[in-house]
Amino acid sequence: MMRSEKIRFPGHSGEELAARLERPAHTPKAYALFAHCFSCSKEVLAATRVSRRLVEHGIAVLRFDFTGLGASDGDFSNTNFTSNVEDLVAAADYLKSEFGRVDLLIGHSLGGAASIVAATRLPGVKAIATLGAPSDASHVLHQISTCDLETIHEDGHAEVSLAGRPFTIRKQFVEDVRGANVKEAAGQLKRPLLVMHAPLDEVVGIENATGLFVAAKHPKSFVSLDRADHLLTRQEDAEYAADMISAWAGRYLSAETEAAEAPPRPLEGYDVRVEETGTGNYANHVATASHLLRADEPEDHGGMNTGPSPFQYLSAALGACTTMTLRMYADRKDWPLDLARVNVSHKKVDHPDFPGKKLDVFERLISVKGDLTDEQRDRLLEIADKCPVHKTLHAGSAIESRLDEES
């Protein structure tokens, strides 16, 4: 299940930028920032499809409209490549302020070039991936006719058509992209870079991928997008790109993420340690001496559904104890029990003896597979009631609590 929310935050000049944050229902394993292509918006198919596929892989993605584009405030004619980089830095600052980190930058076309330059100012970013990015920001001027460029040079501005829409381009934009040095920034990254490009890209030629790859230092990787076009208009191409980004970034994100999430083990003399994760309302780490688990509440109870609920764990304990007890008994009797399976449900009903009080009812549906006689099957049903957890729940328990003086 994906959680999606609209967000607004201040961009490089103070104008509000429109964004969408999409994340998995459970705690994300990473936070990514997506920069869209020149004159596009956060809703362009490539941005939407790549982002949502990454969410399926457990990565939260913030995609936003650069100043003057989409639903963001500001005048596009006053922007340039440098302002795009500044907007990216502002978006990263927003993610860090709200969620404590930004792990991955992903940029499409000119957004890819901007991501490389922005990364040099964002030391917390662990990896950068580009999709059809130019190795020279001035490559974007190829979308403007020579006649329009001459008008811009002479008059200081001109209205040009980009993807069938009119935009005012000023002289300062042209000068700014010509002055940007993307390849130099790529050489200064000192972080993993994934260059993804379609060999048949007719907008930004494959030679740009070569330029970025040669300029960058290791670790660096290249993935061919085969039959894709520049805008990744086919859904399968966008999803393939996202799958590759997730797989590639995993080796640079997983170790640190797992270390950060791993809670301490139980104190000496205790069997289980449960500790809030710090995300969501009810998410908890559950640690034994040998295992790490999670507990949470479903979304309709105010949680994030990152793990079973406490009563689901209690039902699981009853179910597991039941199958183990059946297995021990059948093995001791040398009965042909091939499989023991238990489905458990929990509900609260009115207590028959105490009006106004509730009674917890656990229902077990027990399946035993194998060449068993009717008498053996009936006996196994009786044995199920002898499992230790069943006895504990049926008899009730005493719970002793005290405050940890060191907390």
C-alpha positions in Angstrom: 0.0 0.0 0.0 1.3 3.4 -0.9 0.9 6.6 1.1 0.7 9.8 -1.0 0.5 13.4 0.1 0.8 16.8 -1.4 3.4 19.1 0.1 4.6 22.7 -0.4 7.9 24.1 0.7 9.9 27.2 0.0 12.3 27.1 -3.0 15.5 28.9 -3.7 13.9 32.3 -3.9 11.3 31.8 -1.2 8.5 31.0 -3.7 6.5 27.9 -2.7 7.2 24.8 -4.6 4.6 22.1 -5.1 5.6 18.5 -4.4 4.3 15.1 -3.8 5.7 12.6 -1.3 4.9 9.0 -2.0 6.1 6.3 0.4 5.3 2.7 1.5 3.0 2.0 4.3 5.9 0.6 6.3 9.0 2.5 7.3 10.9 3.4 4.1 14.4 1.9 3.7 15.5 5.1 2.0 14.4 8.6 1.0 14.9 9.7 -2.6 14.5 13.0 -4.4 13.4 13.0 -8.0 14.3 15.9 -10.4 12.1 16.1 -13.5 13.2 17.0 -17.1 13.5 20.5 -18.6 10.2 22.3 -18.8 8.3 19.3 -17.5 6.6 18.8 -14.2 6.5 16.3 -11.3 3.5 14.7 -13.0 5.3 13.7 -16.2 5.0 10.0 -16.8 8.7 9.2 -16.2 8.7 10.9 -12.8 5.4 9.4 -11.7 6.1 5.8 -12.9 9.7 5.6 -11.7 8.7 7.1 -8.3 5.8 4.8 -7.7 7.8 1.7 -8.7 10.5 2.7 -6.3 7.8 3.0 -3.5 7.0 -0.7 -4.3 10.6 -1.4 -3.5 10.3 0.3 -0.1 11.9 3.7 -1.1 10.0 6.9 -0.3 10.2 9.5 -3.1 9.7 13.2 -3.1 9.1 14.7 -6.6 8.5 18.4 -7.0 8.0 21.1 -9.6 10.9 23.5 -10.2 10.1 27.2 -9.7 7.7 28.5 -12.3 6.7 25.0 -13.5 3.7 22.8 -12.8 1.9 23.9 -9.6 4.9 25.7 -8.2 4.9 29.5 -7.7 7.3 31.8 -9.5 8.1 33.0 -13.0 9.9 30.4 -15.2 11.5 33.2 -17.2 13.5 34.2 -14.2 14.9 30.7 -13.6 17.9 28.9 -15.0 20.1 25.8 -14.4 21.6 27.3 -11.3 18.1 28.0 -9.8 17.1 24.4 -10.5 20.2 23.2 -8.5 19.2 25.6 -5.7 15.6 24.2 -5.7 17.0 20.7 -5.4 19.1 21.7 -2.4 16.0 23.3 -0.9 14.0 20.1 -1.5 16.8 18.1 0.1 16.7 20.4 3.1 13.0 19.9 3.4 13.4 16.1 3.4 16.2 16.3 6.0 14.1 18.6 8.3 11.0 16.4 8.1 12.6 12.9 8.0 16.2 13.3 9.0 17.8 12.3 5.7 17.9 12.2 1.9 19.7 9.1 0.7 19.3 9.1 -3.1 19.1 11.7 -5.9 17.4 10.7 -9.1 17.4 13.1 -12.1 15.8 12.8 -15.5 17.3 14.6 -18.5 18.4 18.2 -17.4 17.2 17.2 -13.9 19.9 14.5 -13.9 22.6 17.1 -14.7 21.2 19.3 -11.9 21.2 16.3 -9.5 24.9 15.7 -10.1 25.7 19.4 -9.4 23.4 19.6 -6.4 25.0 16.4 -4.9 28.3 18.2 -4.6 26.5 20.4 -2.0 24.7 17.6 -0.2 27.2 15.4 1.6 24.5 13.3 3.2 23.3 11.9 -0.1 24.7 8.4 -0.5 24.1 7.7 -4.3 23.0 9.5 -7.5 21.2 8.0 -10.5 20.5 9.8 -13.8 18.1 9.0 -16.6 19.0 10.3 -20.1 21.0 13.2 -18.6 23.2 15.5 -20.7 26.9 15.7 -19.9 26.7 19.4 -20.7 23.8 21.5 -19.4 23.9 23.7 -22.5 22.7 20.7 -24.5 19.2 21.9 -23.5 19.7 24.8 -26.0 19.3 22.2 -28.8 15.6 22.4 -28.1 15.6 26.1 -29.0 15.9 27.2 -32.7 18.9 29.1 -34.0 16.5 32.0 -34.9 15.2 32.1 -31.3 18.7 32.0 -29.8 19.6 35.0 -32.0 16.6 36.9 -30.8 17.5 36.1 -27.2 21.0 37.3 -27.8 19.8 40.6 -29.4 16.7 41.4 -27.4 17.5 39.7 -24.1 14.6 37.3 -24.3 12.3 35.4 -26.6 9.1 33.3 -26.5 10.0 29.8 -27.6 7.9 26.6 -28.0 9.0 23.7 -25.9 7.1 20.4 -26.2 4.3 22.4 -27.8 4.0 25.0 -24.9 5.2 28.6 -25.0 8.0 29.6 -22.6 9.9 32.9 -22.2 13.7 32.3 -22.2 16.0 35.1 -21.1 19.6 35.7 -22.0 20.6 34.9 -18.4 19.3 31.4 -18.8 21.4 30.8 -22.0 24.5 32.2 -20.3 23.9 30.2 -17.2 23.6 26.8 -18.8 26.6 27.5 -21.0 28.6 28.2 -17.8 27.6 25.1 -15.9 30.2 22.4 -15.8 28.4 19.1 -15.2 31.3 16.8 -16.0 33.5 18.6 -13.5 30.8 18.1 -10.8 30.6 14.4 -11.8 34.3 14.0 -11.2 34.0 15.6 -7.7 31.1 13.4 -6.5 33.1 10.9 -4.6 29.9 8.9 -4.3 28.3 6.1 -6.4 26.8 7.3 -9.7 24.5 5.3 -11.9 24.2 6.5 -15.5 21.1 5.2 -17.3 20.6 6.0 -21.0 18.7 4.8 -24.0 21.0 4.1 -27.0 18.3 5.3 -29.3 17.6 8.5 -27.4 17.0 11.2 -30.1 16.8 14.1 -27.6 19.9 13.6 -25.6 22.3 11.3 -27.5 24.1 8.3 -26.0 27.4 10.2 -26.2 26.3 12.2 -23.2 26.2 9.0 -21.1 29.8 8.3 -22.2 30.8 11.8 -21.2 29.3 11.5 -17.7 30.7 8.0 -17.2 34.2 8.9 -18.2 34.2 12.0 -16.0 32.9 10.2 -12.9 35.2 8.4 -10.5 34.5 4.9 -9.2 32.1 3.5 -8.0 30.2 4.2 -11.2 27.8 2.0 -13.2 26.0 2.2 -16.5 22.6 0.6 -17.5 21.3 0.6 -21.0 17.6 1.4 -21.3 17.5 -0.5 -24.6 14.4 0.4 -26.7 13.2 3.3 -24.4 12.7 6.8 -25.7 14.0 9.9 -23.9 10.8 10.5 -21.9 10.4 6.8 -21.0 6.8 7.0 -22.3 6.4 3.2 -22.1 5.5 2.1 -18.7 7.7 -1.0 -18.8 10.7 1.2 -19.5 10.1 3.4 -16.5 9.5 0.5 -14.3 12.6 -1.3 -15.5 14.6 1.8 -14.7 13.2 1.9 -11.2 13.9 -1.7 -10.7 17.5 -1.2 -11.7 17.9 1.9 -9.5 16.5 0.0 -6.5 18.8 -3.0 -7.0 21.9 -0.9 -7.6 21.3 1.5 -4.7 20.6 -1.3 -2.3 24.2 -2.1 -1.8 25.0 1.5 -0.8 21.9 2.0 1.4 21.1 -1.3 3.1 24.1 -1.7 5.4 23.7 1.7 7.0 19.9 1.4 7.1 19.9 -2.0 8.8 22.5 -0.8 11.3 20.4 2.3 12.1 17.3 0.3 12.5 18.7 -2.6 14.5 17.6 -2.1 18.2 19.7 -3.3 21.2 19.2 -6.9 22.4 17.2 -7.7 25.6 18.8 -6.9 28.9 20.3 -9.8 30.8 17.6 -11.8 32.5 14.9 -10.8 30.0 13.6 -12.7 27.0 12.3 -9.9 24.8 13.0 -6.2 24.4 10.4 -3.9 22.7 11.3 -0.4 21.8 9.6 2.4 19.8 11.2 2.9 16.4 10.7 6.7 16.5 8.6 6.6 13.3 4.8 6.6 13.2 2.6 6.5 16.2 3.0 2.9 17.3 5.8 1.2 15.4 8.1 -0.9 17.6 11.2 -3.0 17.3 10.8 -6.4 18.9 14.2 -8.0 19.7 15.0 -11.4 21.2 18.6 -12.7 21.7 18.5 -14.1 18.1 15.8 -12.3 16.2 14.7 -8.9 15.1 11.0 -8.3 14.4 8.6 -5.3 14.2 5.2 -4.6 15.8 2.7 -1.9 14.8 -1.0 -1.2 14.4 -2.9 -1.1 11.1 -3.5 2.2 9.4 -7.2 2.3 10.5 -6.0 2.3 14.1 -3.5 5.1 13.6 -0.4 3.0 12.8 1.6 2.4 9.7 1.1 -1.3 9.4 4.9 -2.0 9.5 4.4 -5.2 11.4 1.9 -7.4 13.2 -0.3 -5.9 15.9 0.2 -7.1 19.5 -2.9 -9.3 19.3 -1.7 -10.7 16.0 1.5 -11.7 17.8 -0.5 -13.2 20.6 -2.6 -15.2 18.0 0.7 -16.2 16.3 2.1 -17.5 19.6 -1.0 -19.6 20.1 -0.9 -20.9 16.5 2.8 -21.7 16.6 2.6 -23.4 20.0 -0.3 -25.5 18.7 1.5 -26.8 15.6 4.7 -27.5 17.6 2.7 -29.4 20.3 0.9 -31.5 17.6 4.3 -32.2 15.8 5.9 -33.3 19.1 3.0 -35.6 20.0 2.7 -37.1 16.5 6.4 -37.8 16.3 6.5 -39.4 19.7 3.6 -41.7 18.6 5.1 -42.2 15.2 1.9 -41.1 13.5 1.9 -40.1 9.8 1.3 -36.4 10.3 2.6 -34.7 7.1 1.5 -31.1 8.0 0.0 -29.3 10.8 -1.6 -25.9 10.1 -3.5 -23.5 12.4 -5.5 -20.4 11.5 -6.2 -18.1 14.5 -8.7 -15.3 14.9 -9.2 -13.0 17.9 -12.3 -11.1 18.9 -13.8 -9.6 22.0 -17.4 -10.5 23.0 -19.6 -9.7 25.9 -18.7 -11.7 29.0 -21.4 -14.1 29.9 -20.8 -13.9 33.6 -19.8 -10.3 34.1 -22.2 -7.8 32.4 -20.3 -4.8 30.9 -17.1 -6.6 30.6 -15.5 -8.2 27.5 -14.1 -11.7 27.0 -11.2 -12.4 24.6 -12.0 -15.3 22.3 -9.4 -17.0 20.2 -10.7 -19.3 17.5 -8.4 -21.9 16.0 -9.0 -23.7 12.8 -6.7 -26.7 12.9 -5.7 -28.7 9.9 -3.8 -32.0 10.1 -2.6 -33.6 6.8 -1.5 -37.2 6.5 -2.8 -40.8 6.4 -4.4 -40.4 9.8 -7.3 -42.4 11.3 -10.4 -40.6 12.6 -9.3 -41.6 16.1 -5.9 -40.0 15.6 -7.3 -36.8 14.2 -9.7 -36.5 17.2 -6.8 -37.1 19.6 -4.7 -34.4 17.9 -7.6 -32.0 18.4 -7.5 -32.9 22.2 -3.8 -32.5 22.3 -4.0 -29.0 20.8 -5.6 -27.8 24.1 -2.6 -29.0 25.9 -0.1 -26.6 24.2 1.6 -24.3 26.8 0.3 -21.0 25.3 -3.2 -22.4 25.3 -2.9 -23.3 28.9 -1.5 -19.8 29.8 -4.2 -18.0 28.0 -6.9 -20.2 29.4 -5.7 -20.0 33.0 -4.7 -16.3 33.0 -1.4 -14.9 34.1 0.2 -12.6 36.7 2.1 -9.6 35.3 4.6 -7.8 37.5 5.9 -4.3 36.4 8.4 -1.9 37.7 10.1 1.2 36.4 13.7 1.0 35.1 15.6 3.4 37.4 18.1 4.1 34.7 15.6 5.3 32.1 
